[in-house]
Amino acid sequence: MRPFPMTEVLARSSRQGLATAATVDALHEDFEALWLEAGFVPEMDRMAFSTAVIEAATNVVQHAVPASETPLQLGVDITIRSRRLEARISEIGAAPSSPGISNPSEIDDDAESGRGLNLIHALVSTVTFERHGEDNVWVLCRHSSDV
């Protein structure tokens, strides 16, 4: 296996649709195709990263609020590098929000809500939440094991 430059994008996937369960379900197929293209990514990294991205996308469907009467869109852009997996999950046309992801340790494990945020934090290396124009954007990064 040839060594890959750490900054080279080796695989990419992108999806945008209504913020519905059907769009989230389609992500499973996207990941299947992505992992065929990026077979060098260790199975543990695949499972952890996929789970975190799907959990964040589900969070958008369940909790994001549209900024207007226009239906909310969900965008998921994934890039795979040799040792870095990154996803940008966009709440397109969403009202500004702050999911409180900076302090996941404050979420009670027995609470009805907030456990997904803890799960996401446990599965990836970094989680950020940004506002870009009319969109809220989650950025999830997982540093992959040595390949």
N, CA, C and O of each residue as an XYZ file, in Angstrom:
588
protein
N       0.852     -1.178      0.000
C       0.000      0.000      0.000
C       0.896      1.238      0.000
O       1.830      1.354      0.794
N       0.583      2.160     -0.914
C       1.391      3.380     -0.981
C       1.000      4.337      0.135
O      -0.175      4.412      0.495
N       1.964      5.070      0.691
C       1.604      6.072      1.699
C       0.862      7.230      1.038
O       1.221      7.659     -0.058
N      -0.167      7.730      1.705
C      -0.945      8.840      1.185
C      -0.490     10.127      1.853
O      -0.227     10.132      3.055
N      -0.390     11.222      1.098
C      -0.148     12.517      1.755
C      -1.320     12.806      2.693
O      -2.471     12.549      2.339
N      -1.043     13.330      3.869
C      -2.075     13.521      4.877
C      -3.152     14.514      4.461
O      -4.267     14.450      4.979
N      -2.853     15.433      3.538
C      -3.831     16.446      3.167
C      -4.639     16.072      1.923
O      -5.627     16.738      1.613
N      -4.246     15.041      1.220
C      -4.936     14.649     -0.006
C      -6.308     14.058      0.310
O      -6.432     13.174      1.158
N      -7.342     14.556     -0.381
C      -8.684     13.989     -0.224
C      -8.722     12.699     -1.031
O      -8.498     12.709     -2.241
N      -9.005     11.598     -0.360
C      -8.971     10.283     -0.988
C     -10.359      9.764     -1.335
O     -10.507      8.903     -2.203
N     -11.362     10.282     -0.665
C     -12.746      9.905     -0.962
C     -13.644     11.022     -0.466
O     -13.316     11.739      0.479
N     -14.788     11.152     -1.130
C     -15.705     12.249     -0.797
C     -17.132     11.792     -1.051
O     -17.402     11.009     -1.961
N     -18.036     12.300     -0.224
C     -19.466     12.032     -0.391
C     -20.226     13.287     -0.019
O     -19.839     14.018      0.892
N     -21.319     13.531     -0.739
C     -22.131     14.712     -0.459
C     -23.595     14.379     -0.683
O     -23.951     13.703     -1.648
N     -24.440     14.860      0.219
C     -25.886     14.653      0.102
C     -26.591     15.881      0.651
O     -26.178     16.461      1.655
N     -27.669     16.264     -0.033
C     -28.528     17.330      0.468
C     -29.966     16.954      0.156
O     -30.278     16.492     -0.942
N     -30.843     17.159      1.143
C     -32.258     16.890      0.959
C     -33.046     17.482      2.098
O     -32.489     18.119      2.992
N     -34.342     17.270      2.061
C     -35.171     17.728      3.167
C     -34.662     17.117      4.468
O     -34.171     15.989      4.484
N     -34.782     17.861      5.541
C     -34.336     17.364      6.851
C     -35.377     16.381      7.372
O     -36.210     16.713      8.216
N     -35.304     15.154      6.840
C     -36.245     14.098      7.202
C     -35.491     12.812      7.511
O     -34.301     12.683      7.222
N     -36.202     11.874      8.098
C     -35.608     10.568      8.385
C     -35.160      9.871      7.108
O     -34.180      9.127      7.130
N     -35.851     10.093      6.002
C     -35.470      9.458      4.734
C     -34.082      9.927      4.281
O     -33.300      9.129      3.765
N     -33.779     11.192      4.468
C     -32.456     11.698      4.103
C     -31.391     11.085      5.002
O     -30.309     10.728      4.535
N     -31.692     10.964      6.276
C     -30.747     10.318      7.203
C     -30.560      8.856      6.812
O     -29.432      8.362      6.800
N     -31.638      8.163      6.495
C     -31.530      6.752      6.093
C     -30.642      6.586      4.863
O     -29.897      5.611      4.765
N     -30.715      7.531      3.923
C     -29.899      7.456      2.711
C     -28.405      7.561      3.028
O     -27.570      7.119      2.240
N     -28.073      8.142      4.172
C     -26.660      8.246      4.552
C     -26.019      6.871      4.737
O     -24.822      6.711      4.498
N     -26.795      5.890      5.157
C     -26.245      4.535      5.316
C     -25.701      4.015      3.979
O     -24.615      3.437      3.929
N     -26.455      4.224      2.904
C     -25.996      3.815      1.575
C     -24.780      4.633      1.143
O     -23.852      4.103      0.532
N     -24.793      5.911      1.460
C     -23.649      6.760      1.127
C     -22.388      6.238      1.802
O     -21.323      6.189      1.187
N     -22.509      5.849      3.068
C     -21.336      5.333      3.778
C     -20.869      4.010      3.185
O     -19.665      3.779      3.083
N     -21.788      3.142      2.793
C     -21.387      1.872      2.169
C     -20.526      2.134      0.934
O     -19.481      1.508      0.757
N     -20.964      3.051      0.089
C     -20.202      3.386     -1.121
C     -18.875      4.060     -0.764
O     -17.849      3.789     -1.389
N     -18.898      4.925      0.225
C     -17.695      5.640      0.636
C     -16.631      4.673      1.145
O     -15.456      4.806      0.801
N     -17.036      3.697      1.964
C     -16.062      2.763      2.527
C     -15.508      1.821      1.454
O     -14.391      1.322      1.594
N     -16.268      1.572      0.391
C     -15.706      0.798     -0.727
C     -14.570      1.583     -1.390
O     -13.555      1.013     -1.790
N     -14.761      2.874     -1.494
C     -13.754      3.746     -2.103
C     -12.566      3.975     -1.169
O     -11.439      4.157     -1.628
N     -12.816      3.965      0.131
C     -11.778      4.247      1.135
C     -11.558      3.008      1.997
O     -11.665      3.062      3.222
N     -11.255      1.907      1.350
C     -11.094      0.630      2.049
C      -9.946      0.594      3.044
O      -9.877     -0.314      3.872
N      -9.056      1.555      2.977
C      -7.905      1.595      3.885
C      -8.283      2.063      5.294
O      -7.494      1.897      6.225
N      -9.474      2.646      5.467
C      -9.875      3.149      6.784
C     -10.213      1.960      7.686
O     -11.037      1.124      7.314
N      -9.592      1.872      8.862
C      -9.856      0.749      9.768
C     -11.343      0.665     10.164
O     -12.025      1.682     10.297
N     -11.811     -0.547     10.344
C     -13.224     -0.806     10.650
C     -13.709     -0.031     11.883
O     -14.821      0.497     11.873
N     -12.908      0.042     12.926
C     -13.313      0.761     14.135
C     -13.553      2.243     13.831
O     -14.517      2.835     14.315
N     -12.670      2.829     13.032
C     -12.843      4.232     12.650
C     -14.091      4.413     11.798
O     -14.817      5.394     11.959
N     -14.344      3.475     10.895
C     -15.554      3.548     10.063
C     -16.810      3.548     10.920
O     -17.691      4.394     10.762
N     -16.873      2.590     11.823
C     -18.072      2.456     12.661
C     -18.281      3.681     13.544
O     -19.393      4.202     13.634
N     -17.228      4.138     14.189
C     -17.344      5.285     15.098
C     -17.741      6.545     14.337
O     -18.644      7.268     14.758
N     -17.075      6.806     13.229
C     -17.344      8.012     12.454
C     -18.753      7.979     11.858
O     -19.489      8.961     11.956
N     -19.126      6.875     11.253
C     -20.472      6.743     10.665
C     -21.549      6.964     11.713
O     -22.521      7.679     11.467
N     -21.384      6.360     12.871
C     -22.366      6.500     13.944
C     -22.491      7.953     14.392
O     -23.600      8.450     14.591
N     -21.358      8.633     14.549
C     -21.382     10.035     14.972
C     -22.076     10.916     13.936
O     -22.875     11.779     14.298
N     -21.783     10.708     12.661
C     -22.385     11.523     11.602
C     -23.890     11.285     11.543
O     -24.662     12.237     11.434
N     -24.308     10.039     11.612
C     -25.739      9.736     11.552
C     -26.455     10.273     12.785
O     -27.590     10.739     12.683
N     -25.820     10.218     13.931
C     -26.408     10.786     15.152
C     -26.569     12.301     15.019
O     -27.606     12.844     15.400
N     -25.558     12.988     14.486
C     -25.648     14.441     14.303
C     -26.727     14.794     13.285
O     -27.479     15.748     13.487
N     -26.811     14.036     12.196
C     -27.846     14.279     11.183
C     -29.236     14.045     11.771
O     -30.167     14.797     11.481
N     -29.377     13.022     12.584
C     -30.653     12.751     13.247
C     -31.017     13.882     14.195
O     -32.185     14.253     14.315
N     -30.013     14.425     14.864
C     -30.221     15.570     15.754
C     -30.780     16.757     14.968
O     -31.668     17.457     15.456
N     -30.272     16.990     13.765
C     -30.778     18.068     12.921
C     -32.261     17.837     12.619
O     -33.078     18.746     12.766
N     -32.597     16.626     12.201
C     -33.987     16.302     11.857
C     -34.912     16.504     13.060
O     -36.021     17.018     12.912
N     -34.464     16.105     14.236
C     -35.323     16.146     15.422
C     -35.384     17.513     16.093
O     -36.402     17.856     16.693
N     -34.307     18.304     16.003
C     -34.241     19.509     16.837
C     -34.049     20.833     16.110
O     -34.339     21.882     16.685
N     -33.574     20.825     14.873
C     -33.337     22.092     14.168
C     -34.668     22.770     13.845
O     -35.669     22.113     13.556
N     -34.651     24.088     13.902
C     -35.850     24.894     13.659
C     -35.623     25.738     12.408
O     -34.610     26.431     12.309
N     -36.560     25.688     11.443
C     -36.402     26.518     10.241
C     -36.450     28.009     10.588
O     -37.163     28.418     11.505
N     -35.692     28.808      9.853
C     -35.679     30.253     10.069
C     -36.903     30.917      9.444
O     -37.245     32.045      9.801
N     -37.564     30.229      8.517
C     -38.740     30.775      7.837
C     -39.707     29.625      7.562
O     -39.565     28.532      8.111
N     -40.681     29.887      6.712
C     -41.632     28.832      6.366
C     -41.080     27.863      5.328
O     -41.717     26.856      5.021
N     -39.915     28.155      4.790
C     -39.260     27.261      3.835
C     -38.796     26.011      4.589
O     -38.197     26.125      5.658
N     -39.062     24.831      4.049
C     -38.641     23.601      4.745
C     -37.130     23.558      4.968
O     -36.347     23.975      4.114
N     -36.752     23.061      6.101
C     -35.347     22.907      6.472
C     -34.691     21.842      5.598
O     -35.288     20.803      5.315
N     -33.462     22.111      5.175
C     -32.675     21.150      4.394
C     -31.535     20.619      5.258
O     -31.020     21.313      6.134
N     -31.162     19.393      4.994
C     -30.030     18.745      5.650
C     -28.958     18.515      4.597
O     -29.225     17.918      3.555
N     -27.747     18.986      4.865
C     -26.615     18.739      3.978
C     -25.539     17.986      4.729
O     -25.229     18.320      5.873
N     -24.964     16.973      4.100
C     -23.885     16.203      4.721
C     -22.761     16.052      3.696
O     -22.929     15.415      2.656
N     -21.621     16.647      4.010
C     -20.436     16.567      3.158
C     -19.333     15.868      3.937
O     -18.968     16.290      5.034
N     -18.811     14.802      3.360
C     -17.803     13.983      4.035
C     -16.539     13.945      3.188
O     -16.597     13.729      1.978
N     -15.404     14.156      3.829
C     -14.116     14.003      3.154
C     -13.254     13.037      3.961
O     -13.213     13.078      5.191
N     -12.576     12.176      3.230
C     -11.699     11.176      3.835
C     -10.279     11.462      3.381
O      -9.990     11.529      2.186
N      -9.405     11.629      4.351
C      -7.968     11.751      4.095
C      -7.298     10.549      4.755
O      -7.962      9.763      5.430
N      -6.009     10.404      4.568
C      -5.355      9.193      5.067
C      -5.523      8.997      6.569
O      -5.651      7.862      7.028
N      -5.524     10.063      7.332
C      -5.645      9.916      8.788
C      -6.675     10.859      9.385
O      -6.673     11.097     10.593
N      -7.553     11.394      8.553
C      -8.548     12.342      9.048
C      -9.866     12.134      8.316
O      -9.931     12.199      7.089
N     -10.896     11.888      9.079
C     -12.251     11.755      8.559
C     -13.004     13.004      9.006
O     -13.000     13.335     10.191
N     -13.651     13.700      8.071
C     -14.337     14.938      8.420
C     -15.714     14.971      7.791
O     -15.890     14.605      6.629
N     -16.692     15.414      8.572
C     -18.051     15.604      8.073
C     -18.528     16.991      8.444
O     -18.295     17.475      9.551
N     -19.203     17.620      7.494
C     -19.869     18.905      7.719
C     -21.354     18.635      7.566
O     -21.830     18.341      6.470
N     -22.082     18.738      8.666
C     -23.517     18.499      8.674
C     -24.190     19.856      8.777
O     -24.051     20.551      9.784
N     -24.922     20.233      7.732
C     -25.493     21.574      7.648
C     -26.996     21.564      7.860
O     -27.721     20.759      7.274
N     -27.449     22.476      8.712
C     -28.867     22.759      8.910
C     -29.155     23.943      7.986
O     -28.996     25.094      8.393
N     -29.569     23.679      6.769
C     -29.700     24.711      5.739
C     -31.041     25.423      5.890
O     -32.105     24.808      5.814
N     -30.959     26.750      6.110
C     -32.166     27.538      6.327
C     -32.685     27.458      7.753
O     -33.875     27.652      8.000
N     -31.784     27.172      8.693
C     -32.178     27.014     10.098
C     -32.069     28.316     10.874
O     -31.249     29.179     10.559
N     -32.894     28.440     11.878
C     -32.775     29.549     12.813
C     -31.471     29.373     13.587
O     -31.047     28.243     13.829
N     -30.833     30.468     13.976
C     -29.614     30.336     14.779
C     -29.892     29.535     16.051
O     -30.932     29.691     16.690
N     -28.948     28.686     16.395
C     -29.095     27.912     17.625
C     -27.724     27.611     18.188
O     -26.698     27.837     17.545
N     -27.731     27.105     19.381
C     -26.498     26.694     20.043
C     -26.801     25.424     20.813
O     -27.413     25.476     21.880
N     -26.379     24.280     20.284
C     -26.726     23.020     20.937
C     -25.969     22.756     22.229
O     -26.179     21.717     22.855
N     -25.101     23.661     22.645
C     -24.384     23.463     23.902
C     -23.387     22.335     23.843
O     -23.188     21.630     24.832
N     -22.747     22.148     22.682
C     -21.841     21.021     22.538
C     -20.474     21.248     23.174
O     -19.642     20.341     23.181
N     -20.230     22.436     23.706
C     -18.907     22.694     24.267
C     -18.714     22.073     25.640
O     -17.579     21.917     26.090
N     -19.809     21.714     26.319
C     -19.707     21.123     27.653
C     -20.491     19.813     27.753
O     -21.454     19.732     28.515
N     -20.092     18.783     26.992
C     -20.865     17.547     27.008
C     -20.853     16.844     28.364
O     -21.749     16.051     28.652
N     -19.858     17.121     29.196
C     -19.791     16.474     30.507
C     -20.911     16.943     31.431
O     -21.194     16.300     32.442
N     -21.555     18.075     31.085
C     -22.651     18.579     31.913
C     -23.973     17.876     31.625
O     -24.950     18.077     32.347
N     -24.015     17.047     30.569
C     -25.247     16.341     30.225
C     -25.354     15.104     31.098
O     -24.438     14.283     31.143
N     -26.468     14.975     31.786
C     -26.729     13.841     32.660
C     -26.964     12.601     31.806
O     -27.804     12.618     30.906
N     -26.224     11.520     32.083
C     -26.374     10.281     31.322
C     -27.785      9.710     31.408
O     -28.191      8.949     30.529
N     -28.536     10.058     32.444
C     -29.896      9.559     32.601
C     -30.934     10.515     32.023
O     -32.127     10.213     32.060
N     -30.519     11.644     31.498
C     -31.450     12.627     30.944
C     -32.098     12.083     29.682
O     -31.515     11.265     28.970
N     -33.317     12.551     29.415
C     -34.035     12.125     28.216
C     -33.399     12.692     26.952
O     -33.424     12.037     25.911
N     -32.836     13.885     27.019
C     -32.208     14.478     25.836
C     -30.756     14.807     26.156
O     -30.367     14.896     27.321
N     -29.967     14.986     25.112
C     -28.568     15.349     25.299
C     -27.607     14.187     25.236
O     -26.402     14.398     25.095
N     -28.102     12.964     25.335
C     -27.203     11.809     25.299
C     -26.537     11.647     23.946
O     -25.404     11.172     23.860
N     -27.244     12.045     22.876
C     -26.649     11.964     21.544
C     -25.412     12.825     21.421
O     -24.455     12.456     20.740
N     -25.426     13.983     22.085
C     -24.248     14.856     22.061
C     -23.060     14.184     22.732
O     -21.933     14.272     22.244
N     -23.312     13.516     23.845
C     -22.231     12.779     24.510
C     -21.697     11.675     23.609
O     -20.487     11.466     23.523
N     -22.605     10.969     22.939
C     -22.194      9.897     22.028
C     -21.321     10.451     20.910
O     -20.267      9.891     20.608
N     -21.751     11.542     20.298
C     -20.972     12.151     19.217
C     -19.568     12.511     19.714
O     -18.574     12.205     19.056
N     -19.496     13.156     20.866
C     -18.187     13.534     21.429
C     -17.307     12.315     21.702
O     -16.091     12.376     21.521
N     -17.905     11.228     22.130
C     -17.133     10.027     22.441
C     -16.570      9.359     21.184
O     -15.554      8.668     21.248
N     -17.229      9.567     20.046
C     -16.868      8.844     18.829
C     -15.918      9.593     17.891
O     -15.302      8.980     17.020
N     -15.796     10.906     18.062
C     -14.923     11.681     17.169
C     -13.897     12.452     17.983
O     -14.015     12.575     19.202
N     -12.891     12.966     17.293
C     -11.823     13.709     17.958
C     -12.239     15.129     18.307
O     -11.922     15.624     19.389
N     -12.954     15.793     17.387
C     -13.414     17.158     17.639
C     -14.828     17.354     17.089
O     -15.228     16.739     16.101
N     -15.562     18.228     17.765
C     -16.902     18.635     17.337
C     -16.958     20.151     17.458
O     -16.659     20.711     18.512
N     -17.342     20.809     16.369
C     -17.572     22.250     16.439
C     -18.939     22.543     15.838
O     -19.474     21.763     15.050
N     -19.481     23.668     16.226
C     -20.783     24.109     15.731
C     -20.629     25.570     15.348
O     -20.265     26.403     16.178
N     -20.907     25.879     14.081
C     -20.666     27.214     13.561
C     -21.918     27.739     12.860
O     -22.781     26.966     12.441
N     -22.002     29.046     12.741
C     -23.064     29.683     11.972
C     -22.444     30.248     10.704
O     -21.499     31.034     10.772
N     -22.973     29.851      9.538
C     -22.509     30.342      8.238
C     -23.715     30.887      7.489
O     -24.522     30.117      6.968
N     -23.843     32.207      7.431
C     -24.975     32.809      6.740
C     -26.301     32.367      7.354
O     -26.583     32.657      8.517
N     -27.105     31.669      6.569
C     -28.417     31.180      7.025
C     -28.360     29.750      7.559
O     -29.401     29.149      7.823
N     -27.170     29.207      7.718
C     -27.034     27.795      8.073
C     -26.270     27.593      9.384
O     -25.349     28.342      9.709
N     -26.676     26.571     10.117
C     -25.903     26.074     11.253
C     -25.112     24.881     10.732
O     -25.654     24.044     10.011
N     -23.840     24.799     11.092
C     -22.990     23.737     10.559
C     -22.248     23.036     11.693
O     -21.540     23.661     12.482
N     -22.433     21.723     11.749
C     -21.652     20.869     12.653
C     -20.425     20.406     11.874
O     -20.545     20.031     10.708
N     -19.264     20.426     12.491
C     -18.061     19.877     11.871
C     -17.525     18.803     12.815
O     -17.107     19.084     13.938
N     -17.550     17.563     12.323
C     -17.068     16.424     13.103
C     -15.782     15.913     12.464
O     -15.735     15.692     11.254
N     -14.731     15.722     13.278
C     -13.459     15.181     12.783
C     -13.056     13.998     13.646
O     -13.168     14.029     14.872
N     -12.590     12.968     12.982
C     -12.023     11.823     13.691
C     -10.661     11.582     13.079
O     -10.525     11.441     11.864
N      -9.654     11.536     13.937
C      -8.318     11.209     13.491
C      -8.264      9.705     13.424
O      -8.433      9.018     14.430
N      -8.029      9.200     12.234
C      -8.054      7.760     11.986
C      -6.802      7.095     12.530
O      -5.749      7.721     12.654
N      -6.935      5.827     12.849
C      -5.785      5.026     13.278
C      -4.787      4.973     12.144
O      -5.125      5.265     10.997
N      -3.560      4.600     12.461
C      -2.546      4.450     11.406
C      -3.025      3.448     10.374
O      -3.582      2.403     10.711
N      -2.799      3.781      9.109
C      -3.192      2.878      8.029
C      -1.966      2.248      7.402
O      -2.088      1.453      6.470
